[in-house]
């Protein structure tokens, strides 16, 4: 690398970023970065001042509404999964349940990665971000991916609108991106699976669909080649997504092995919730850390106060630094959030929900452990990726959400098992006590 790419940014450079005047948009180079003509550079207010004004209370207020909104979507996804598991296709083809975590995670990864990238881009250069966003949307629209395009248009509007209203997009974009994704993805999986199950005697239907999708792949590649930055992501952005799906698949195996057993009754309802809550909170933190690194340093060079790749956990959660403060806020949201979502599920599906105090206590503890581990790993992975000159927005969120699915499903199964064992032991003690009592 040359000196401009490896040196530490000077404070005056960080304090006075540049944005575009609302004239014309910058052009993309072959390497991906966008060049900004000197005539179009105008100074904006210092970003370090904006960061220093953000308090724990402000972060909490901005995060809580989209977090609760996303949680209600996750609750709906859990109710749907509990209903779909009894459909003939899911009963006879057990492997469909294995597909649920990786498929839901794939949709969430794509949406949250986009939201995080937009939130990072909108910070230093608002006009540049607007141009880039709608440039990307032009290509998505050409691909005629209607549902994805609509979702991305909405995300662009949310990010830019949040910036205009003085709200940090990092705090709201990723949970909103994931709020309805699980509902939509589960519904599509269920109805398409049901359709193919009804036509399982047709030997040509499934191969024709597969061939059709494979034939369309070169078309999307040709469209992507028209935009060098998008082509760069197409070349190197697959590995995190594929590996994240592989990690999530282990969570799917746990779900598949436990969902039909009596002691795990209710597993289908709570799996999307515990996995989604952990994924949403860690995506918020990762997006904030990525924005922080883009503002204070250059890829390949960590800020002086973040030189350690493996920081002390106390420095991650217990200091006055802005990322530590946001981590504490996100941890504080875990237990109240899970209690609210648990109550919503209990009101709707009371007969399918374990209502013992033992299960609730272990469930809350599992959610807290999951989020704490993920937030620490977010700090570690963001530093590691930045040190390797990789964008944390692209490379951290898929891994972390995949780990969140695996941790969430595993810890949830452990909660059901421990609760069942303790209740069985208490029941045996009660029976033995009754038998040994006076006749």
N, C-alpha and C positions, 0 to 999 in steps of 0.2 A: 504494500500500500504506500501511497505517497504521504507526505506530511499532513496534507489537509484532511485525510481520512482517519489518521491514527492519533492525532494530537487531542489533548483535552480542550474542551471549549473554554474560552475565557469568560468571566462573569459578564462583561459588557456585551459579549455576543449572545449569551443566553438571555440577558435582560432585555435586549432589543432585537427580537426576531423580525422577520420581514413577511409581508403579505403582498398580494397582488392588488394593484389598482384595478377597478372594475372595467378594464379595457378588454384585452383579448387574453385567452388562456395560454399557459406555457406549452411548449412542445415536448413530447417524450423523446428521450434519447434511446439509443440501442441498449444501454446498460440498465435502463429502468428509471433512474432519477429524472425529475422534471427540472429543466433549466429555466431560470427566471431572469429575464432581461433586466439590466440595471435600471432602465428607464421605468420599469414597472414596480420596482421595490419601494415600498413605503413603510415607515416604522409604525408598529403598533405599541400598545401599552405593555410594560414589562410583565412577562409571564411569571417571574419569580414572586412579584408582589401579589399576583392573583393566587398563586399557590399558597403563600404564607397566610392569606386571609381565610382559607378554608379551615373551619373548625370541625371538631367531632360532631357537634350538634347539627351543623349544616350538612355534613356527609350523611348523618343518620336520617334527617328529614328528606333528603333527596333520594336515598336508597329505599326507604321503607315502602313507599307507595308502589313503585314498579315491582319490588320484591314480593309484596303481598298479592299484587295482580298476577304475577307469574306463578305464585304459589297456588292461587285458585285454579289457574290453568292446569297445574300439575295434579291438583286434587281431582279435577275432571278427568285427566288422563288415567289416574289410578282407578276411578270408578268405571271408566270404559274398559280398561284392561281386565278388571274383575268380571265385567259382563262378557267380554269377548272370549275369555278363556273357556267358556262353556259352549262355544259354537262348535259344530261338528269338525270344521277344518282344524281348529286348535286342539280338539280332543284327540283326533286321530293322527294328526301330524304334530307331535310334541316339539319338534325342532323349530316350529314357528315361534314358540316362546323364547327360544334361544336367540332369535333374530331381533327381539324387541329392544334390548339395551343398545346394541351396536347401530341399529337403524335409527332409533330415536336420537342416539348420540351423534350420528353423522349429520342429520338435519340441524341439530343444535350447534355442532361445531361450525358448520358453514355459516349459519346466521350470526353466532356470537363472534366468530373471527372477523366477519365483515363489520359488525357493530364496533368491535374494538379498534379495527383499522380506521374507521371513519372518526371515532372519538379521538384517536391520536392525531389524525390528519387535521381535524378542525381546530385544534388548539393553536398551532403557530400561524397557520395561513388560512383564514376563513374563505377568502375568495378562491384560492387555489383548490381548497377542498370541494367547494361547490362545483367548480369546473370538472375536477377529477370524478366526483360522484356521478354527475350526469353524463360524463364521457363513458364511464363504466356501464351505466344503465342503458346507454345506446346499444352497446354490444349485447347485453343481456336481453334487451327487447328484440334485437335481430334474431336471437336464438329462439324466440317465441316461447320462452319458459314463463308462462303467464303468472303462475302462482309465485314463483321465485321473484319475478320482476316486481310484482305488486308488493311483496314483502320488503324488497330492497328499496323501492320508492318510499315506502312508509318509514323505513329505517333512516334514509337520508333526511327526510323531513323532520324526524324526531331529533336527530343529532344536530342539525342546523338550527331548528327551533329552540332546542335546549341552550345552545350557545347564545342565541339572540336574547334569551330570557335570563341569562346569567347563571344557568344551571350547568354543572359539570357533566358532560355527556358520558364520561366514564362511569358515573354512578347510576345511570338510568338506561343506557342503550342496550347492554347485554341482557339484563333480565326481561326487558320488553321484547327483545328479539326472540327469546326462548319461551315467551308466555303462552303462545298458542301453537307452537311448533309440535309439542308432544301430542296434543289433541289431534291435530291434523294428520300427523304421521301415523299414529295408531289407527285412526279411522281408515286411512288409505290402505294400510297393511291388512286390516281386517276385511274390508270389502273386496280388495283384489284377491286375497287368499280365498275368500268365500266363492268368488267368481271362478277361479281356477279349480277349486275343489268340486264345484258343480259340474265343470266340464272336464273332469279328470280322465274321462274315457276318450276324449279327443286327442289323438296322438300327435297332431300337427300344431296345435294352438301354442303350446309353450315354446317349442323350437322356433316358430315363426316370430314370436314376440322377442325372443333373445336375438335372433338374427337382425330384426328391425332395429333394435337399440345399438347393436354392434355396427350396423351400416351407417347410423347417424353420427358415430364417434368422429370420423374424419371431417364431417361438416363442422362440428363444434371446434375442432382443432384449427381448421382454416379460418373460422371467425375469430378465434383467439389470436391468431398470428397477425391480425391487423393492428393489434395493440401490444407493443413490446413489453410494457410492465406486466400485463395480464399473461403474456406468453412465458415470462420469467416465473410467475407463480405456477403456471401450468406445468412447467418442467420440474420445479423443485418443491412444490407445495403438497405433493401427493403423499410423501412418506409420513408426515405427522398424522394425516387423516387416516391412512390405512393402518398404521400402528395403533392409533387410538381405537379404531374399530376392533382390532384384534384384542386389545386389553378389555374393551367393553364386552366382547364375546364371552370371556370368562365369567363376567357377571351374569350373562345370559344363561350360561351352563348352570350356575347356582340357582337361578330362578327356575329353570326347567326341571331340576332335580327336586326342588322343594315345594313347588306350587300346588301339587296335587295331594300332598300329605296333610293329614288332619292337624298335626301339631303346628303346621305353617299356614293355617287358615288366615287369610287376610294379607298374605305376602304380595299378591298381585296388586292390591290397592296401594300399599305403602312404598313399593319399589320405585315408581316414577317420582314420588314425592321426595324421598330421601336422596335419590340420585340427582334429581333436578335442583333441589335446594343447594346441595354442595356444589354442583356445577355452576349455578348462577352466581353464588357468592365468590367462588374462586375466579370466575371470569371477570367479575367487577374488579377484584384486586389485581389481577394480571393486566387488565386494561389500564388501570391507574399506574402501575409500575412501568408499563411500556411507555405511556405518555411522559412519565417523569424522566425516564432515560432519554427519550427523544429530545426533551427540552434541555437537559443538563449535560449531555455528552454526545459523542458520535459513535456509531457502531464499531465494535472492537475495543473500545476504551471505556472502562467502568469509571464512574465518578470516584474521587478519592475516598469518600465515606462509604463506598460500596465495593471495596476492593476484594473482600473475602467472598469466594464463591459459596462457601458453606458458612453462613453467618450463625452466630449464637442465637438460639430460639428466643432468648430474652430480648435481644435487639430487634427481633422481628415483631414482638408483641408488646414490649414494655418500655419503649423509649418515646420521646416527644417528636421523633421524626414523622413526617406526614404519612408515609406508607405504613409505619407501625400503628399510628393512630387509626387509620382506616381499617387495618386488620382487626383492631380491638372492637371497632364499631360493628363490623361484619360478624364477629363472634357473638356479640351481645344480641344480635338479631336471631340467632339460631333457635334458642329455646322458645321465645315468644312466638316466633313464626311457626315452628313445628306444633306448638300447642293449638294455635288457631287452625292450622290445616287439619290437625287430628280431630278437632271439634267439628269442623265442617264435614269431614268424612263420617264421623259418628252420627251426625244428624241425618245424613243421606243413606248410609249403609250400616246402621247400627248393628244389625244381626251378623255382619261379616267382620266386625272390628273387635279385636281383643280389648276389653275395657278394664282389665285388672291394673291395679296401681303398679305392680311389679313390671308389667310389660311397658307401661308408659314411662317409668323411670329409666329402664334400660334403653328404650327407644330414643329418649332425649339425650341420654349419655352417648349413644351411638352416633347421633347427629352431630353432637359437639366434638367428639373425637374425629369424625370424618372431616369436618370443616377445619379444625385446627391443623390436622396433618396437611390438608390441601393448601391452606394459606402459607404454611411454612415452605412447602414444595414450590409454591408459586414464586416466592422470593428467591429460592435457590435456582430454579429453572430460568427465571427471567435474567438473572445475573449470568448464568452459564451461557445462555443463547446470545445475550448481548456481547459477552466476551468473545464469542465465536463469530461476531458480526452478523448474527441472524436476528430477524425481527421477532420479538416475543409475541406480538399479536398473531403471527402466523404459526409459530412453532411451539408455543407454550399451552395455549388454550385447548387444542385437541388432546394433548397428552394428559393434561390435568383433568379434563372432563371425563376422559376414559378411565383414569384412576379413580375419579369420583364415583363412577358407575360401579367399578369393581369393589371399592371400599364400602359404598353404600349398600350394595346387594349382600356382600359378605357379612357386614355388621348387622344388617337387618335380619338375616337368617339366624345369626347367633342370638339376637334378641328373642326371636320366637322360640328357639331351642331352649335357652336358659329359662325363659318364662314358663315353658311347658314342663321342664324338669322340676322347677321349684313348686309349681302348682300340683304336679303329680306326687311329689314328696309330701306336700302338705295334706293332700287328699288321703294318702296312705296312712299318715300319722293320725288323721281324724278317724279313719276306719278302724285302725288298730286300737285307738283309744276307746272307741265305742264298744269294740268286741271284748276288751278287757275290763270294761265297767261292770257294776253290779247288775245282775239279771233281774 
